[in-house]
């Protein structure tokens, strides 16, 4: 079996500033170095920005004055297709700090849905990013139990 791990995910966005802010605030990702590509974009890092492997989210912008660099590099996409996640249903992350994350979401004014999956001891938060992509945050179920007890 091949040793395989997820390197990064990319979002082609018409809302690059809002998307950058969303993932920075929600996940604490930081803007870091990005190679010179023939189209604008932002790379967001989880950890040391001197290590390319930590660039977990590549945001791809469209230069409306010169879209050819992006078209030639990654191919053309209909701008109407850039909302939602298409065949990809959601992007999920394991996390800790449920109480703090709920406070961040409330501060951001970001609507979210909560679910629990007792059999695998998870508490989940689902929300949409500015591009309509569903994000799932998975927390240890004991964090939800402790939070409920705190406010009972």
N, CA, C and O atoms as a GROMACS GRO file, in nm:
protein
  608
    1UNK      N    1   0.084  -0.118   0.000
    1UNK     CA    2   0.000   0.000   0.000
    1UNK      C    3   0.088   0.125   0.000
    1UNK      O    4   0.190   0.130   0.069
    2UNK      N    5   0.048   0.223  -0.078
    2UNK     CA    6   0.123   0.347  -0.087
    2UNK      C    7   0.101   0.432   0.037
    2UNK      O    8  -0.010   0.440   0.090
    3UNK      N    9   0.207   0.497   0.085
    3UNK     CA   10   0.195   0.591   0.196
    3UNK      C   11   0.132   0.718   0.139
    3UNK      O   12   0.194   0.787   0.058
    4UNK      N   13   0.010   0.749   0.180
    4UNK     CA   14  -0.067   0.856   0.120
    4UNK      C   15  -0.119   0.950   0.228
    4UNK      O   16  -0.168   0.904   0.332
    5UNK      N   17  -0.109   1.079   0.205
    5UNK     CA   18  -0.169   1.177   0.296
    5UNK      C   19  -0.219   1.294   0.213
    5UNK      O   20  -0.169   1.321   0.104
    6UNK      N   21  -0.318   1.362   0.267
    6UNK     CA   22  -0.373   1.478   0.197
    6UNK      C   23  -0.271   1.592   0.202
    6UNK      O   24  -0.220   1.626   0.309
    7UNK      N   25  -0.243   1.651   0.087
    7UNK     CA   26  -0.146   1.760   0.078
    7UNK      C   27  -0.214   1.895   0.096
    7UNK      O   28  -0.173   1.974   0.182
    8UNK      N   29  -0.316   1.922   0.018
    8UNK     CA   30  -0.389   2.048   0.028
    8UNK      C   31  -0.521   2.035  -0.046
    8UNK      O   32  -0.544   1.938  -0.118
    9UNK      N   33  -0.607   2.134  -0.028
    9UNK     CA   34  -0.724   2.145  -0.113
    9UNK      C   35  -0.726   2.286  -0.169
    9UNK      O   36  -0.674   2.379  -0.108
   10UNK      N   37  -0.786   2.300  -0.286
   10UNK     CA   38  -0.788   2.429  -0.356
   10UNK      C   39  -0.932   2.471  -0.379
   10UNK      O   40  -1.021   2.390  -0.404
   11UNK      N   41  -0.952   2.601  -0.369
   11UNK     CA   42  -1.082   2.659  -0.398
   11UNK      C   43  -1.062   2.770  -0.500
   11UNK      O   44  -0.985   2.864  -0.477
   12UNK      N   45  -1.131   2.760  -0.612
   12UNK     CA   46  -1.130   2.866  -0.711
   12UNK      C   47  -1.244   2.960  -0.672
   12UNK      O   48  -1.361   2.921  -0.675
   13UNK      N   49  -1.210   3.083  -0.635
   13UNK     CA   50  -1.308   3.170  -0.572
   13UNK      C   51  -1.323   3.304  -0.643
   13UNK      O   52  -1.226   3.366  -0.687
   14UNK      N   53  -1.448   3.346  -0.654
   14UNK     CA   54  -1.479   3.481  -0.701
   14UNK      C   55  -1.478   3.578  -0.584
   14UNK      O   56  -1.489   3.699  -0.604
   15UNK      N   57  -1.466   3.526  -0.463
   15UNK     CA   58  -1.468   3.605  -0.339
   15UNK      C   59  -1.339   3.580  -0.261
   15UNK      O   60  -1.344   3.535  -0.147
   16UNK      N   61  -1.223   3.609  -0.322
   16UNK     CA   62  -1.094   3.572  -0.263
   16UNK      C   63  -1.070   3.639  -0.128
   16UNK      O   64  -1.019   3.574  -0.036
   17UNK      N   65  -1.105   3.766  -0.113
   17UNK     CA   66  -1.082   3.835   0.014
   17UNK      C   67  -1.169   3.777   0.125
   17UNK      O   68  -1.121   3.750   0.235
   18UNK      N   69  -1.299   3.759   0.095
   18UNK     CA   70  -1.390   3.701   0.195
   18UNK      C   71  -1.349   3.559   0.231
   18UNK      O   72  -1.357   3.519   0.347
   19UNK      N   73  -1.305   3.483   0.132
   19UNK     CA   74  -1.266   3.344   0.156
   19UNK      C   75  -1.138   3.338   0.241
   19UNK      O   76  -1.128   3.256   0.332
   20UNK      N   77  -1.043   3.425   0.212
   20UNK     CA   78  -0.920   3.432   0.292
   20UNK      C   79  -0.953   3.465   0.436
   20UNK      O   80  -0.903   3.401   0.528
   21UNK      N   81  -1.036   3.565   0.456
   21UNK     CA   82  -1.074   3.606   0.591
   21UNK      C   83  -1.149   3.494   0.664
   21UNK      O   84  -1.123   3.468   0.781
   22UNK      N   85  -1.241   3.429   0.594
   22UNK     CA   86  -1.320   3.321   0.653
   22UNK      C   87  -1.231   3.211   0.709
   22UNK      O   88  -1.245   3.174   0.825
   23UNK      N   89  -1.139   3.158   0.628
   23UNK     CA   90  -1.056   3.047   0.673
   23UNK      C   91  -0.951   3.092   0.775
   23UNK      O   92  -0.910   3.014   0.860
   24UNK      N   93  -0.907   3.216   0.767
   24UNK     CA   94  -0.815   3.268   0.867
   24UNK      C   95  -0.884   3.276   1.002
   24UNK      O   96  -0.828   3.234   1.103
   25UNK      N   97  -1.005   3.331   1.004
   25UNK     CA   98  -1.078   3.344   1.129
   25UNK      C   99  -1.128   3.209   1.180
   25UNK      O  100  -1.114   3.179   1.299
   26UNK      N  101  -1.185   3.128   1.094
   26UNK     CA  102  -1.246   3.002   1.135
   26UNK      C  103  -1.141   2.902   1.182
   26UNK      O  104  -1.156   2.843   1.289
   27UNK      N  105  -1.037   2.881   1.103
   27UNK     CA  106  -0.940   2.775   1.131
   27UNK      C  107  -0.806   2.826   1.183
   27UNK      O  108  -0.720   2.746   1.220
   28UNK      N  109  -0.787   2.958   1.187
   28UNK     CA  110  -0.660   3.012   1.232
   28UNK      C  111  -0.548   2.992   1.132
   28UNK      O  112  -0.430   2.999   1.169
   29UNK      N  113  -0.582   2.969   1.004
   29UNK     CA  114  -0.479   2.955   0.901
   29UNK      C  115  -0.417   3.092   0.874
   29UNK      O  116  -0.483   3.195   0.889
   30UNK      N  117  -0.291   3.093   0.835
   30UNK     CA  118  -0.220   3.219   0.809
   30UNK      C  119  -0.173   3.226   0.665
   30UNK      O  120  -0.140   3.125   0.603
   31UNK      N  121  -0.171   3.347   0.613
   31UNK     CA  122  -0.123   3.370   0.476
   31UNK      C  123   0.027   3.351   0.474
   31UNK      O  124   0.099   3.403   0.560
   32UNK      N  125   0.074   3.277   0.374
   32UNK     CA  126   0.217   3.254   0.362
   32UNK      C  127   0.261   3.261   0.218
   32UNK      O  128   0.184   3.298   0.130
   33UNK      N  129   0.387   3.225   0.194
   33UNK     CA  130   0.442   3.235   0.059
   33UNK      C  131   0.368   3.147  -0.042
   33UNK      O  132   0.312   3.043  -0.009
   34UNK      N  133   0.372   3.194  -0.165
   34UNK     CA  134   0.307   3.125  -0.276
   34UNK      C  135   0.395   3.140  -0.398
   34UNK      O  136   0.444   3.250  -0.424
   35UNK      N  137   0.417   3.035  -0.475
   35UNK     CA  138   0.497   3.048  -0.597
   35UNK      C  139   0.432   3.149  -0.692
   35UNK      O  140   0.313   3.178  -0.683
   36UNK      N  141   0.512   3.200  -0.782
   36UNK     CA  142   0.461   3.293  -0.884
   36UNK      C  143   0.390   3.214  -0.992
   36UNK      O  144   0.453   3.157  -1.081
   37UNK      N  145   0.259   3.212  -0.984
   37UNK     CA  146   0.178   3.149  -1.086
   37UNK      C  147   0.123   3.258  -1.178
   37UNK      O  148   0.123   3.375  -1.140
   38UNK      N  149   0.076   3.221  -1.298
   38UNK     CA  150   0.025   3.323  -1.391
   38UNK      C  151  -0.120   3.364  -1.360
   38UNK      O  152  -0.196   3.397  -1.451
   39UNK      N  153  -0.157   3.360  -1.233
   39UNK     CA  154  -0.291   3.401  -1.188
   39UNK      C  155  -0.279   3.436  -1.040
   39UNK      O  156  -0.191   3.385  -0.971
   40UNK      N  157  -0.368   3.521  -0.991
   40UNK     CA  158  -0.362   3.560  -0.849
   40UNK      C  159  -0.415   3.450  -0.758
   40UNK      O  160  -0.490   3.362  -0.800
   41UNK      N  161  -0.374   3.457  -0.633
   41UNK     CA  162  -0.422   3.361  -0.534
   41UNK      C  163  -0.356   3.383  -0.400
   41UNK      O  164  -0.274   3.473  -0.384
   42UNK      N  165  -0.394   3.301  -0.306
   42UNK     CA  166  -0.342   3.307  -0.169
   42UNK      C  167  -0.321   3.164  -0.121
   42UNK      O  168  -0.405   3.078  -0.145
   43UNK      N  169  -0.209   3.140  -0.053
   43UNK     CA  170  -0.188   3.012   0.012
   43UNK      C  171  -0.202   3.034   0.162
   43UNK      O  172  -0.140   3.124   0.219
   44UNK      N  173  -0.283   2.949   0.226
   44UNK     CA  174  -0.304   2.956   0.370
   44UNK      C  175  -0.236   2.837   0.437
   44UNK      O  176  -0.247   2.723   0.392
   45UNK      N  177  -0.166   2.867   0.545
   45UNK     CA  178  -0.081   2.770   0.612
   45UNK      C  179  -0.136   2.731   0.749
   45UNK      O  180  -0.198   2.812   0.819
   46UNK      N  181  -0.113   2.606   0.784
   46UNK     CA  182  -0.138   2.555   0.918
   46UNK      C  183  -0.002   2.518   0.974
   46UNK      O  184   0.046   2.407   0.954
   47UNK      N  185   0.061   2.612   1.044
   47UNK     CA  186   0.194   2.587   1.099
   47UNK      C  187   0.298   2.674   1.032
   47UNK      O  188   0.267   2.779   0.976
   48UNK      N  189   0.421   2.629   1.040
   48UNK     CA  190   0.537   2.703   0.991
   48UNK      C  191   0.522   2.741   0.844
   48UNK      O  192   0.508   2.655   0.757
   49UNK      N  193   0.525   2.870   0.818
   49UNK     CA  194   0.509   2.920   0.681
   49UNK      C  195   0.635   2.903   0.597
   49UNK      O  196   0.634   2.934   0.478
   50UNK      N  197   0.743   2.853   0.657
   50UNK     CA  198   0.865   2.825   0.582
   50UNK      C  199   0.865   2.685   0.523
   50UNK      O  200   0.958   2.647   0.451
   51UNK      N  201   0.761   2.609   0.552
   51UNK     CA  202   0.751   2.472   0.501
   51UNK      C  203   0.631   2.464   0.407
   51UNK      O  204   0.516   2.474   0.450
   52UNK      N  205   0.658   2.448   0.278
   52UNK     CA  206   0.552   2.443   0.176
   52UNK      C  207   0.445   2.339   0.209
   52UNK      O  208   0.329   2.355   0.173
   53UNK      N  209   0.485   2.231   0.278
   53UNK     CA  210   0.390   2.124   0.310
   53UNK      C  211   0.279   2.171   0.403
   53UNK      O  212   0.175   2.106   0.413
   54UNK      N  213   0.299   2.283   0.471
   54UNK     CA  214   0.198   2.336   0.562
   54UNK      C  215   0.096   2.426   0.492
   54UNK      O  216   0.003   2.476   0.556
   55UNK      N  217   0.112   2.446   0.362
   55UNK     CA  218   0.015   2.525   0.284
   55UNK      C  219  -0.103   2.435   0.252
   55UNK      O  220  -0.108   2.374   0.145
   56UNK      N  221  -0.198   2.427   0.343
   56UNK     CA  222  -0.305   2.329   0.333
   56UNK      C  223  -0.423   2.375   0.248
   56UNK      O  224  -0.503   2.293   0.203
   57UNK      N  225  -0.433   2.505   0.224
   57UNK     CA  226  -0.542   2.557   0.143
   57UNK      C  227  -0.487   2.654   0.040
   57UNK      O  228  -0.425   2.754   0.073
   58UNK      N  229  -0.511   2.622  -0.087
   58UNK     CA  230  -0.469   2.708  -0.197
   58UNK      C  231  -0.594   2.777  -0.252
   58UNK      O  232  -0.683   2.712  -0.306
   59UNK      N  233  -0.599   2.907  -0.238
   59UNK     CA  234  -0.711   2.984  -0.292
   59UNK      C  235  -0.670   3.038  -0.428
   59UNK      O  236  -0.563   3.095  -0.445
   60UNK      N  237  -0.757   3.018  -0.524
   60UNK     CA  238  -0.730   3.056  -0.662
   60UNK      C  239  -0.825   3.168  -0.700
   60UNK      O  240  -0.947   3.152  -0.692
   61UNK      N  241  -0.768   3.282  -0.739
   61UNK     CA  242  -0.850   3.397  -0.779
   61UNK      C  243  -0.852   3.408  -0.931
   61UNK      O  244  -0.769   3.349  -1.001
   62UNK      N  245  -0.946   3.483  -0.979
   62UNK     CA  246  -0.959   3.506  -1.122
   62UNK      C  247  -0.927   3.651  -1.152
   62UNK      O  248  -0.993   3.742  -1.100
   63UNK      N  249  -0.827   3.673  -1.235
   63UNK     CA  250  -0.794   3.810  -1.278
   63UNK      C  251  -0.889   3.845  -1.391
   63UNK      O  252  -0.873   3.798  -1.504
   64UNK      N  253  -0.988   3.928  -1.361
   64UNK     CA  254  -1.090   3.961  -1.461
   64UNK      C  255  -1.032   4.038  -1.580
   64UNK      O  256  -1.090   4.037  -1.688
   65UNK      N  257  -0.918   4.106  -1.558
   65UNK     CA  258  -0.854   4.180  -1.667
   65UNK      C  259  -0.766   4.092  -1.755
   65UNK      O  260  -0.738   4.127  -1.870
   66UNK      N  261  -0.722   3.978  -1.701
   66UNK     CA  262  -0.638   3.887  -1.777
   66UNK      C  263  -0.658   3.744  -1.727
   66UNK      O  264  -0.572   3.692  -1.656
   67UNK      N  265  -0.770   3.679  -1.763
   67UNK     CA  266  -0.798   3.543  -1.714
   67UNK      C  267  -0.720   3.434  -1.785
   67UNK      O  268  -0.730   3.317  -1.748
   68UNK      N  269  -0.641   3.468  -1.887
   68UNK     CA  270  -0.574   3.366  -1.967
   68UNK      C  271  -0.470   3.286  -1.890
   68UNK      O  272  -0.452   3.167  -1.917
   69UNK      N  273  -0.400   3.348  -1.794
   69UNK     CA  274  -0.300   3.274  -1.717
   69UNK      C  275  -0.363   3.157  -1.644
   69UNK      O  276  -0.309   3.046  -1.644
   70UNK      N  277  -0.476   3.181  -1.582
   70UNK     CA  278  -0.546   3.075  -1.510
   70UNK      C  279  -0.603   2.972  -1.607
   70UNK      O  280  -0.592   2.852  -1.583
   71UNK      N  281  -0.662   3.018  -1.716
   71UNK     CA  282  -0.719   2.926  -1.816
   71UNK      C  283  -0.612   2.832  -1.870
   71UNK      O  284  -0.637   2.712  -1.884
   72UNK      N  285  -0.494   2.886  -1.899
   72UNK     CA  286  -0.387   2.803  -1.956
   72UNK      C  287  -0.327   2.709  -1.853
   72UNK      O  288  -0.283   2.599  -1.887
   73UNK      N  289  -0.324   2.751  -1.727
   73UNK     CA  290  -0.259   2.671  -1.623
   73UNK      C  291  -0.350   2.562  -1.568
   73UNK      O  292  -0.310   2.446  -1.557
   74UNK      N  293  -0.474   2.598  -1.534
   74UNK     CA  294  -0.566   2.502  -1.471
   74UNK      C  295  -0.690   2.471  -1.554
   74UNK      O  296  -0.768   2.383  -1.518
   75UNK      N  297  -0.708   2.541  -1.663
   75UNK     CA  298  -0.825   2.518  -1.745
   75UNK      C  299  -0.936   2.616  -1.714
   75UNK      O  300  -0.939   2.678  -1.607
   76UNK      N  301  -1.027   2.629  -1.809
   76UNK     CA  302  -1.137   2.725  -1.795
   76UNK      C  303  -1.252   2.662  -1.718
   76UNK      O  304  -1.281   2.544  -1.733
   77UNK      N  305  -1.316   2.743  -1.635
   77UNK     CA  306  -1.435   2.700  -1.562
   77UNK      C  307  -1.540   2.809  -1.577
   77UNK      O  308  -1.508   2.928  -1.575
   78UNK      N  309  -1.662   2.769  -1.593
   78UNK     CA  310  -1.773   2.864  -1.599
   78UNK      C  311  -1.787   2.928  -1.461
   78UNK      O  312  -1.804   2.856  -1.363
   79UNK      N  313  -1.781   3.061  -1.451
   79UNK     CA  314  -1.794   3.126  -1.320
   79UNK      C  315  -1.921   3.085  -1.246
   79UNK      O  316  -1.922   3.085  -1.122
   80UNK      N  317  -2.028   3.050  -1.317
   80UNK     CA  318  -2.151   3.006  -1.251
   80UNK      C  319  -2.132   2.873  -1.177
   80UNK      O  320  -2.210   2.841  -1.088
   81UNK      N  321  -2.029   2.796  -1.214
   81UNK     CA  322  -2.004   2.668  -1.150
   81UNK      C  323  -1.920   2.681  -1.024
   81UNK      O  324  -1.892   2.581  -0.957
   82UNK      N  325  -1.881   2.802  -0.989
   82UNK     CA  326  -1.789   2.821  -0.878
   82UNK      C  327  -1.858   2.845  -0.745
   82UNK      O  328  -1.795   2.895  -0.651
   83UNK      N  329  -1.984   2.809  -0.734
   83UNK     CA  330  -2.052   2.821  -0.606
   83UNK      C  331  -2.095   2.682  -0.561
   83UNK      O  332  -2.147   2.603  -0.640
   84UNK      N  333  -2.073   2.653  -0.435
   84UNK     CA  334  -2.107   2.521  -0.383
   84UNK      C  335  -1.991   2.426  -0.403
   84UNK      O  336  -1.882   2.466  -0.444
   85UNK      N  337  -2.013   2.302  -0.374
   85UNK     CA  338  -1.903   2.206  -0.379
   85UNK      C  339  -1.917   2.102  -0.487
   85UNK      O  340  -1.842   2.004  -0.489
   86UNK      N  341  -2.012   2.120  -0.578
   86UNK     CA  342  -2.026   2.025  -0.687
   86UNK      C  343  -2.041   1.884  -0.634
   86UNK      O  344  -2.124   1.859  -0.547
   87UNK      N  345  -1.963   1.792  -0.685
   87UNK     CA  346  -1.971   1.652  -0.643
   87UNK      C  347  -1.905   1.630  -0.507
   87UNK      O  348  -1.932   1.528  -0.442
   88UNK      N  349  -1.821   1.722  -0.464
   88UNK     CA  350  -1.760   1.711  -0.331
   88UNK      C  351  -1.864   1.760  -0.231
   88UNK      O  352  -1.908   1.874  -0.238
   89UNK      N  353  -1.902   1.674  -0.137
   89UNK     CA  354  -2.009   1.710  -0.044
   89UNK      C  355  -1.961   1.806   0.064
   89UNK      O  356  -2.030   1.904   0.094
   90UNK      N  357  -1.846   1.780   0.124
   90UNK     CA  358  -1.795   1.869   0.228
   90UNK      C  359  -1.647   1.843   0.251
   90UNK      O  360  -1.591   1.743   0.205
   91UNK      N  361  -1.584   1.936   0.324
   91UNK     CA  362  -1.445   1.922   0.365
   91UNK      C  363  -1.446   1.918   0.517
   91UNK      O  364  -1.503   2.006   0.581
   92UNK      N  365  -1.385   1.815   0.576
   92UNK     CA  366  -1.391   1.795   0.720
   92UNK      C  367  -1.253   1.806   0.785
   92UNK      O  368  -1.151   1.771   0.726
   93UNK      N  369  -1.254   1.856   0.909
   93UNK     CA  370  -1.133   1.871   0.989
   93UNK      C  371  -1.159   1.814   1.128
   93UNK      O  372  -1.269   1.828   1.182
   94UNK      N  373  -1.058   1.749   1.188
   94UNK     CA  374  -1.061   1.718   1.330
   94UNK      C  375  -1.013   1.843   1.402
   94UNK      O  376  -0.926   1.914   1.352
   95UNK      N  377  -1.070   1.870   1.519
   95UNK     CA  378  -1.033   1.989   1.593
   95UNK      C  379  -1.054   1.966   1.742
   95UNK      O  380  -1.116   1.868   1.783
   96UNK      N  381  -1.002   2.057   1.821
   96UNK     CA  382  -1.031   2.062   1.963
   96UNK      C  383  -1.063   2.208   1.994
   96UNK      O  384  -1.032   2.297   1.916
   97UNK      N  385  -1.127   2.230   2.109
   97UNK     CA  386  -1.163   2.366   2.147
   97UNK      C  387  -1.302   2.405   2.100
   97UNK      O  388  -1.321   2.513   2.044
   98UNK      N  389  -1.398   2.317   2.124
   98UNK     CA  390  -1.535   2.340   2.078
   98UNK      C  391  -1.594   2.471   2.131
   98UNK      O  392  -1.651   2.548   2.054
   99UNK      N  393  -1.582   2.495   2.260
   99UNK     CA  394  -1.640   2.616   2.318
   99UNK      C  395  -1.583   2.742   2.254
   99UNK      O  396  -1.657   2.835   2.223
  100UNK      N  397  -1.453   2.744   2.235
  100UNK     CA  398  -1.388   2.860   2.173
  100UNK      C  399  -1.432   2.877   2.028
  100UNK      O  400  -1.452   2.990   1.982
  101UNK      N  401  -1.448   2.765   1.956
  101UNK     CA  402  -1.488   2.773   1.815
  101UNK      C  403  -1.630   2.825   1.802
  101UNK      O  404  -1.660   2.903   1.712
  102UNK      N  405  -1.719   2.783   1.891
  102UNK     CA  406  -1.856   2.834   1.888
  102UNK      C  407  -1.855   2.984   1.913
  102UNK      O  408  -1.932   3.058   1.852
  103UNK      N  409  -1.770   3.031   2.003
  103UNK     CA  410  -1.758   3.175   2.028
  103UNK      C  411  -1.709   3.247   1.902
  103UNK      O  412  -1.759   3.355   1.870
  104UNK      N  413  -1.611   3.189   1.833
  104UNK     CA  414  -1.560   3.249   1.709
  104UNK      C  415  -1.670   3.256   1.603
  104UNK      O  416  -1.688   3.358   1.538
  105UNK      N  417  -1.744   3.147   1.588
  105UNK     CA  418  -1.852   3.143   1.489
  105UNK      C  419  -1.959   3.249   1.520
  105UNK      O  420  -2.008   3.317   1.430
  106UNK      N  421  -1.993   3.261   1.647
  106UNK     CA  422  -2.092   3.362   1.686
  106UNK      C  423  -2.039   3.503   1.659
  106UNK      O  424  -2.113   3.590   1.613
  107UNK      N  425  -1.911   3.526   1.687
  107UNK     CA  426  -1.849   3.656   1.660
  107UNK      C  427  -1.848   3.686   1.510
  107UNK      O  428  -1.869   3.800   1.468
  108UNK      N  429  -1.823   3.582   1.430
  108UNK     CA  430  -1.820   3.598   1.284
  108UNK      C  431  -1.962   3.615   1.228
  108UNK      O  432  -1.978   3.660   1.115
  109UNK      N  433  -2.063   3.580   1.307
  109UNK     CA  434  -2.200   3.583   1.257
  109UNK      C  435  -2.225   3.472   1.156
  109UNK      O  436  -2.310   3.485   1.068
  110UNK      N  437  -2.150   3.362   1.169
  110UNK     CA  438  -2.158   3.251   1.074
  110UNK      C  439  -2.260   3.148   1.124
  110UNK      O  440  -2.239   3.085   1.228
  111UNK      N  441  -2.371   3.130   1.051
  111UNK     CA  442  -2.467   3.027   1.093
  111UNK      C  443  -2.406   2.888   1.082
  111UNK      O  444  -2.332   2.859   0.988
  112UNK      N  445  -2.438   2.802   1.178
  112UNK     CA  446  -2.385   2.666   1.176
  112UNK      C  447  -2.488   2.570   1.232
  112UNK      O  448  -2.583   2.609   1.300
  113UNK      N  449  -2.467   2.441   1.200
  113UNK     CA  450  -2.553   2.334   1.246
  113UNK      C  451  -2.468   2.236   1.326
  113UNK      O  452  -2.352   2.210   1.292
  114UNK      N  453  -2.525   2.182   1.432
  114UNK     CA  454  -2.453   2.087   1.515
  114UNK      C  455  -2.518   1.949   1.507
  114UNK      O  456  -2.640   1.937   1.497
  115UNK      N  457  -2.435   1.846   1.511
  115UNK     CA  458  -2.481   1.708   1.513
  115UNK      C  459  -2.386   1.629   1.604
  115UNK      O  460  -2.269   1.665   1.619
  116UNK      N  461  -2.437   1.524   1.662
  116UNK     CA  462  -2.353   1.433   1.740
  116UNK      C  463  -2.360   1.294   1.679
  116UNK      O  464  -2.464   1.251   1.630
  117UNK      N  465  -2.249   1.225   1.684
  117UNK     CA  466  -2.241   1.087   1.635
  117UNK      C  467  -2.184   1.004   1.752
  117UNK      O  468  -2.064   0.979   1.758
  118UNK      N  469  -2.273   0.962   1.843
  118UNK     CA  470  -2.227   0.894   1.965
  118UNK      C  471  -2.143   0.769   1.940
  118UNK      O  472  -2.048   0.744   2.014
  119UNK      N  473  -2.177   0.690   1.840
  119UNK     CA  474  -2.108   0.564   1.817
  119UNK      C  475  -1.959   0.585   1.788
  119UNK      O  476  -1.877   0.497   1.818
  120UNK      N  477  -1.922   0.700   1.729
  120UNK     CA  478  -1.780   0.727   1.705
  120UNK      C  479  -1.728   0.842   1.793
  120UNK      O  480  -1.618   0.894   1.772
  121UNK      N  481  -1.809   0.880   1.891
  121UNK     CA  482  -1.771   0.980   1.992
  121UNK      C  483  -1.726   1.112   1.931
  121UNK      O  484  -1.621   1.166   1.964
  122UNK      N  485  -1.811   1.163   1.839
  122UNK     CA  486  -1.783   1.291   1.775
  122UNK      C  487  -1.899   1.387   1.794
  122UNK      O  488  -2.015   1.348   1.798
  123UNK      N  489  -1.863   1.515   1.804
  123UNK     CA  490  -1.963   1.622   1.794
  123UNK      C  491  -1.921   1.705   1.674
  123UNK      O  492  -1.805   1.745   1.663
  124UNK      N  493  -2.015   1.731   1.584
  124UNK     CA  494  -1.984   1.796   1.458
  124UNK      C  495  -2.050   1.933   1.446
  124UNK      O  496  -2.161   1.956   1.496
  125UNK      N  497  -1.979   2.022   1.380
  125UNK     CA  498  -2.032   2.152   1.341
  125UNK      C  499  -2.023   2.159   1.189
  125UNK      O  500  -1.918   2.129   1.131
  126UNK      N  501  -2.132   2.200   1.125
  126UNK     CA  502  -2.134   2.218   0.980
  126UNK      C  503  -2.166   2.363   0.949
  126UNK      O  504  -2.253   2.422   1.013
  127UNK      N  505  -2.096   2.422   0.853
  127UNK     CA  506  -2.124   2.558   0.808
  127UNK      C  507  -2.077   2.573   0.664
  127UNK      O  508  -2.005   2.488   0.612
  128UNK      N  509  -2.120   2.682   0.601
  128UNK     CA  510  -2.082   2.709   0.462
  128UNK      C  511  -1.978   2.820   0.459
  128UNK      O  512  -1.987   2.917   0.533
  129UNK      N  513  -1.879   2.803   0.371
  129UNK     CA  514  -1.782   2.911   0.350
  129UNK      C  515  -1.842   3.012   0.253
  129UNK      O  516  -1.953   2.990   0.203
  130UNK      N  517  -1.773   3.124   0.223
  130UNK     CA  518  -1.829   3.225   0.133
  130UNK      C  519  -1.858   3.176  -0.008
  130UNK      O  520  -1.928   3.244  -0.084
  131UNK      N  521  -1.804   3.059  -0.046
  131UNK     CA  522  -1.826   3.003  -0.179
  131UNK      C  523  -1.934   2.896  -0.179
  131UNK      O  524  -1.956   2.831  -0.280
  132UNK      N  525  -2.000   2.877  -0.065
  132UNK     CA  526  -2.104   2.776  -0.055
  132UNK      C  527  -2.051   2.636  -0.033
  132UNK      O  528  -2.126   2.539  -0.048
  133UNK      N  529  -1.925   2.622   0.003
  133UNK     CA  530  -1.866   2.491   0.030
  133UNK      C  531  -1.895   2.456   0.175
  133UNK      O  532  -1.873   2.538   0.265
  134UNK      N  533  -1.943   2.335   0.198
  134UNK     CA  534  -1.975   2.291   0.333
  134UNK      C  535  -1.846   2.249   0.404
  134UNK      O  536  -1.768   2.168   0.354
  135UNK      N  537  -1.827   2.306   0.524
  135UNK     CA  538  -1.713   2.273   0.609
  135UNK      C  539  -1.766   2.198   0.731
  135UNK      O  540  -1.864   2.240   0.792
  136UNK      N  541  -1.701   2.088   0.766
  136UNK     CA  542  -1.736   2.009   0.883
  136UNK      C  543  -1.621   2.013   0.982
  136UNK      O  544  -1.506   1.986   0.946
  137UNK      N  545  -1.651   2.049   1.106
  137UNK     CA  546  -1.551   2.048   1.213
  137UNK      C  547  -1.590   1.939   1.311
  137UNK      O  548  -1.702   1.939   1.363
  138UNK      N  549  -1.499   1.845   1.337
  138UNK     CA  550  -1.525   1.731   1.425
  138UNK      C  551  -1.450   1.746   1.556
  138UNK      O  552  -1.328   1.761   1.559
  139UNK      N  553  -1.526   1.741   1.667
  139UNK     CA  554  -1.470   1.757   1.800
  139UNK      C  555  -1.494   1.631   1.882
  139UNK      O  556  -1.590   1.558   1.856
  140UNK      N  557  -1.408   1.604   1.981
  140UNK     CA  558  -1.434   1.491   2.070
  140UNK      C  559  -1.568   1.513   2.142
  140UNK      O  560  -1.596   1.623   2.190
  141UNK      N  561  -1.649   1.409   2.149
  141UNK     CA  562  -1.781   1.420   2.209
  141UNK      C  563  -1.775   1.468   2.353
  141UNK      O  564  -1.868   1.534   2.400
  142UNK      N  565  -1.667   1.436   2.423
  142UNK     CA  566  -1.658   1.480   2.563
  142UNK      C  567  -1.652   1.632   2.576
  142UNK      O  568  -1.689   1.686   2.680
  143UNK      N  569  -1.607   1.701   2.472
  143UNK     CA  570  -1.609   1.848   2.477
  143UNK      C  571  -1.752   1.900   2.476
  143UNK      O  572  -1.783   1.997   2.546
  144UNK      N  573  -1.841   1.838   2.398
  144UNK     CA  574  -1.982   1.877   2.395
  144UNK      C  575  -2.048   1.845   2.529
  144UNK      O  576  -2.127   1.925   2.580
  145UNK      N  577  -2.017   1.729   2.585
  145UNK     CA  578  -2.074   1.690   2.714
  145UNK      C  579  -2.032   1.790   2.822
  145UNK      O  580  -2.115   1.832   2.903
  146UNK      N  581  -1.905   1.828   2.823
  146UNK     CA  582  -1.855   1.925   2.922
  146UNK      C  583  -1.921   2.061   2.901
  146UNK      O  584  -1.954   2.130   2.998
  147UNK      N  585  -1.939   2.101   2.778
  147UNK     CA  586  -2.002   2.230   2.748
  147UNK      C  587  -2.147   2.231   2.793
  147UNK      O  588  -2.192   2.328   2.853
  148UNK      N  589  -2.219   2.123   2.765
  148UNK     CA  590  -2.358   2.113   2.808
  148UNK      C  591  -2.369   2.119   2.960
  148UNK      O  592  -2.458   2.185   3.014
  149UNK      N  593  -2.278   2.050   3.031
  149UNK     CA  594  -2.278   2.050   3.177
  149UNK      C  595  -2.249   2.189   3.233
  149UNK      O  596  -2.306   2.230   3.334
  150UNK      N  597  -2.160   2.261   3.164
  150UNK     CA  598  -2.123   2.395   3.209
  150UNK      C  599  -2.241   2.492   3.205
  150UNK      O  600  -2.254   2.579   3.290
  151UNK      N  601  -2.328   2.475   3.105
  151UNK     CA  602  -2.440   2.566   3.087
  151UNK      C  603  -2.574   2.507   3.131
  151UNK      O  604  -2.680   2.563   3.102
  152UNK      N  605  -2.569   2.392   3.201
  152UNK     CA  606  -2.694   2.328   3.248
  152UNK      C  607  -2.747   2.393   3.374
  152UNK      O  608  -2.851   2.352   3.426
   0.00000   0.00000   0.00000
